[in-house]
Amino acid sequence: MKFLNSLGLTIDLAIEAHELLRGEAGIEISGVKVIKDKKDNFELTRVEILNEHGAAQMQRPIGKYITIDAPILRSQNKSIHKEIMLILSEELKSLLPLDNNRPILIVGLGNWHATPDALGPKVVDYVLVTRHLFNLNNNSLTQGFRNVAAISPGVLGITGIETVEIIKGIVDKINPSLVIAVDALAAANVERICSSIQLADTGISPGSGIGNRRPGLNKEVLGVPVIAIGCPTVVNAAIIAKNTIEMFLNKFTSSKQFYQFLKTYQEGIATLVREVLEPYSNTLTVTPKEIDVLILNLAKVIAGGITLALHESVKPENVDMYLN
C-alpha cells in the first residue's frame, strides 16, 4: 500500500487491500486466506485474516471479510437486485451469532443531508423493525419474526455527539445480542463505486475512508458483536490521479528504459498530487452524478438482505412488501 499511504489514504475494502498487497509482493499474504467464487452476475470473495501477522499486513483486525462485487447493481435490473439481495442474506446469516431472547440493533451510520453518505440512514428507512411489536407481548404478531430495532444516529457535525456515545447508550439500555452497522465506504477503484458490498464481523470505523477518523464500533467498545455492512459510494480524487498515472506508465512497458525513467519519478508524482489537493487537505472525493438513484437501489438491496436474514416469515417472494 505504498502509493496510497504516501497519499495519506485509507483502504476501506479488505479485498482492495489484499489485491494491492499481493500485487506489490507478488506472492500470497501470510496469515490471510482468500476464496473466490465467480457467478454470472456477481463475484463473491471471502477474505479471512487468520492471525496477528495477517492483521498487521492488512492493517485491519482478525476476522472475516466478505465482498460481493456486482457491477450490475448500477443498473435498474430489479431481478438482478433481488439475486444480490438473496446472496447478501445468505452471507449475512453465516456471520450472525443470533440469540432469539435478545433484540438486534441495526445502526445506519452517515449524514442524511449528504447523499453519498446517506446509505446507512436510507437502509434504516427500509429495514423491517419489530421491537415495538415484541413489547406488546403478542405472540400472534411476532411469530416468525425477530426482535429488531434500528437507529440513524447522525454524525458529529449534526448532533455534537460522537456516534459511538449514542450507540453505546442504546446498547446499554436495550441489551441487544448484536449490532449490525451499515455505512458508506470509500473505494480505491472507481469500478467498485456502488457495485461492491462488504460484510465484516470485526465492526467498523465510521468515516475512516475519507479521513474522518471517529471512534470505532466493535465488540471491544460496545460489549456485543458488531457486523459491518458497507458499500463504496465515493472515491478519493487522489486515487483517480493515481490510476491515471499508472495507466499512463503502463502504456510504456514496451520501452523498458523509458518505463524505468518514469517509474523513478513516481514518488515525486505522489508529492505533486498532494500539492494539487492541498486546498482540500487531501479529502476531495468524487461520486457519480446519479448517486441519489444508486443510493436508493443499494439501500433497498441491503435492507432486503438484512430483513431476509433476520426474519423467518419474510420470504424472497414477499420481501418487497416489507421494504415500504
N, C-alpha and C positions, 0 to 999 in steps of 0.2 A: 504494500500500500504506500510505497514511497512517494509517488507523484501526488496522490490525494492528500497524504499527510503534509507534504510540503505546501499544499494549498490551504491547510488548516481545516480540512473537511472530515466529516464522519460518515461511515457507510452504514445505513440502516439495515439493509438486507443481508442476511447471513450468506445467501447464495452468491451475492456480488463480492463480498469479502473473500469467500473461498475461491471464486474464479480469478480474482486479482492475485491472491497469494499463490495459487497453483501456477498461474501464468508466469509470475516472477521467478518462482523456484524451479519450475519445470518438472516437479515431482509431486506425489501426493503429500498432503499435510499430515504429519504425525499427530495422533490424538483426535483426528477428525474422520468421521465415517460419512460417506455420501452415497446415496442411492437415487438413481433417476428412473422415471417411468414415463415414457412418452406415449400419449394418446393422440387421437385425431385432432381434437380441439384444444388440448392443453398439454403441458408437461409438468409432471409432479417431481419435485426434488426434495428429498429428506436429508438434511444436514444434521448430524448428531455430534456434538462436542463431548468427547468421552472423558477427558482428564484436564488437569491444570495446564499441561503443556499445550494442548489444543486450544484451551481458553486464552492463553497468552498469545498464541499465534493469531487467533481470530479476533482477539480483543472484545470478547463477549463471554457471558457466563456459560458454564457447563449446562447442557440441556439439549432439547430437540427443537429444530427449526424446520418448518415445512413450508415450501413455496409452491404456489400454483401459478404457473406462467400461462396466461391465456390472452394473447393479443386481441382475440375476437371479442373480448369484453368491451372493447372500444366501439363495437358495432351496436346496432339496435336489434340484434338477433335474440329475441326473448327465449326461444327454445334452448339456445346455447347458454344463455344466462342461467336457465334452470339447471342445466347439466353442471355448470360450475358451482351453483348453489348446493347441489347434491354431494359433489365431491368434497366441498368445503365442510359440509355437515359430517360426512364420514371421517374426515381427518380430524375435525374438532373433537368428535367422540373419542378418538384414540388418545387424546391428551387430557380429557376431563376426569378428575378424581371426584366423581359425583357422590353426594351424601343426601339422600332423599329427605332427611329430617331437618335440613337447614336450607335457607334460601341461597340463591345465586345472585350476585350483584354484577350487572353489566354497566360499564363506565364508558361513556362516549367522550373521549378526550378531544380538545380542539376549540377553536374560536368560531362560533356560528356566524359571526359577522364577516369572516374571510372565507370565501367559497372553497379554495383549495385546502383549507384547514377544517372544513365543516363535516368531514366524513363521519367522525365519531358521533357528534350530535345528531346527524341525519340517521345513522343506524339506530340510535335510541328512539327516534321518531317512529320507526317502523317495527322494531322488535316487539314480540309479544311479552307483556309483563302481566304477572298474575298474583303478586304478593297481597294485593288488596282483597282478592277473592279468597285466598287462604286465611286471611284474618277474619273472614266471616264464618269459618269453621263449617263450611257447607261442602260435604264430600261429593255431592252430585255436580257441583260446579267445577271442582278441581280434579275429578277423576281423569287420569291420563295426562295430567299437566304437572310441571314442576313449579316450585315457588321461586319466582323470578322478579327482581326489582331492577330498576335502571335509573341512571342519573347522568346528566350532562353538566359537569361542574364548572364549565367555562375555563378561562385562562387567567393568569395572574393580573394581566393588564385590565381585565374587566372587573374582577371581583376583589382584587387586592389581597387575595388569599392564595397560598400555594395549593395546587391541585391535590397534592398528597395529604395536606392537612384536612381538606374537605373529605376526601375518600377515607382517610383513617378514622375520622369522626363517625362516618356512616357505618364502616366496618365494625367499629367498637359497639355501635348501637344495635345493629340488626344481626350481627354474628353470622355472616354468610359462610358457606362451605368453601367458596372460591370466588374470585373476581375475574371477569372477562373484560379486558380493556381494549377498546378499538381506537385506532389513531391513524392519521395521515402520516406518511413517511416521505423521505426524500430519496430519490433514485440516484444511482451512479451511472445509469444508462438511460438515455431518453426513450429507448424502446420499451422500458418497463413502466413508464408513466401510465397509471390507470389500467394496467394489464397484468399486474402481479399481485397476489395476495399472500402475505406471510403469516403463519401461525407459529407461536413460540410458547414454551412452558416456563420461560425464565422471567416473565414480566417485561416491563418497558420503561424507557427513559423519555418522557414527553419532550418533544422539541429538539432532541439531540441532533437530528439530521440537518437542521437549519441553524445550528449554533446556539439555540436557546436551551442551555443545559439546566433542566429542572430536576428536583429530587425524584428518584426512581420509584415506580410502583412495582414491588416484588414481595415475595414471601417474607424476606428479612425485615422489610419495613411495615407491611400490613399484618403479618402474622397468619395469613392464609395464602394458598396457592394463587398465582396470577397467570392467566392465559392471555397472551397478547395477540391481537389480530391487527394487521396494518396493510396499507396499500400505498405505494408511492403516487403522489399527486403533483409533485414538483421536482425539478432538477436544478441544482446549483449552476449558475451561469459559468462558473469556473470549470465545471465538468464539461460543458458544451465546448468551451475553448480547448480543453484537454483533448477531447475526442477529435476535434477538428485538426489539431496539431498532429495527433497520432495518425490520422488518415493521410495527412499531407506527407508525413515521414514515410509511411508505407508505400507511397507512390514511387519512392526512390530506392526500394530494396534491391532492384536490379543493378543499381550502381553502388557497389559496396563502399567505395571511397567517399562519395558524396553523402551516402546514408550515414556513415560514421561521423562525418563532419557535422551533419545536422544533429545527430544524437548527442554530440558533446555540448550542444547549446540547450539541451532540454531543461536543465536546472535554471538556466538563465531565462528561458521562456516562462517557466513557472513563476519566477520573480516578476516578470512583466505582467503576467495575468493578475497577480496580486496587486500590482500598482494600478492597473486599469480599474480594478474593482474596489480600490481603497475607499472611494466616497461612500460605498455601501458596506464597509467593514467586512467584505468578502461574504455577505449574506444575500446578495442579489439572486433571486430564484425565478425560474421560468415555469409557466404552466400553460396547457393548451387553452385556446380561446373558448372551446366548447366545454370547459371544465364543469359548468353547472349541470349539464346533462350527464356527463361522465360520473360525477359525484352521486347523482340521483340513482343511476343504474347500479353503481358499486354498493351504495347503501342498502338497496333492496336485495342484492345478491348476498351480502354479508348478514343482514338481518334475517333473511330467509334461512341461511345456513345455520345460524345460531338457534333460531326457532325450531328448526327440524331436529337439531342435535339434542335439544333440551326437553322437548315435549313429545311424548309418545303418540298422543292423539292427533298431532299435526302430521299429515301425510303429504308427499310430493304433489299429489293431485289437488290438494286443497290448501296448500301453504299460502297461495296468493291472497286468499280471503282474510288471512291473519296479518297481512302486511299493510293494511289500510288504517 
